[in-house]
């Protein structure tokens, strides 16, 4: 969420660090705590069926009660609103929408998480579009025509990732009647949709930011890495290997976002294309080392997946 906030900020204000950025960061973190808490309450039985009994699921392990988690959500909600106050009416409105989606996603009567076609769209709005708009608020900017294709590309790329989050949970989801997109369409179709969405999202992002050819090449390399991992996921049957493959693809997706941020910041500073390309090539090389280490030696990965 913070990454998309920074992209919105960089698009409108370049390399800007301010008190508003701190407040926005706190507000987003607190809103995420609300989302995670509400989801833990809604999916506690699913988590137990899936064997998720570690520190990340205190309700499933019995380390916390439903009342404890509700208190956490309420406290985080107050913090989110309080942190948004210095951002003015626009910032408060964005955080208010984030909190509304957080609650509607997991709680009755809406419970969007149980609506297989709506759930990934709701998460995309809450985790990408709204943080991006909050970045514009922090920049004291205004939405313009150039924002639409960039946000659209980011949303489609995130959608490609978020529809894979239920791979780990499919046993519990099926047992408790949570009909996710994965269960409705099957793993193979979900992987195909994810591959297509990632390719389309990245293409739209490139068209939106219009970087020089070397930067396009770096992003294309990341896109190829994502495609490689998602193609591998289609034929992978081992549950642990599936999670490692998804995580490795996500790492390549993060590299795309870092490249976008770097280009927006460098171009805002008036950096010559050759120098900007050199910086981004260096970042891409560093990201490639980490990616290849996981892709070629997946058995060394440590799984700590929280979807």
Secondary structure, DSSP 8 states (H G I E B T S, - for coil): -HHHHHHHHHHHHSS---HHHHHHHHHHHHHHHHHHHHHHHHTHHHHHHTT--STT-HHHHTSS-HHHHHHHHHHHHHHHHHHHHTTHHHHHHHHHHHHHHHHHHHSTTT-GGG-HHHHHHHHHIIIIIHHHHHHHHHTT----HHHHHHHHHHHHHHHHHHTTTTTTTHHHHHHTT---HHHHH-HHHHHHHHHHHHHHHHHHHHHHH---HHHHHHHHHHHHHHHHHHHHHHH---HHHHHHHHHHHHHHHHHHHHHHHHHHHHHHTT--HHHHHHHHHHHHHHHHHHHHHHHH-GGG-------
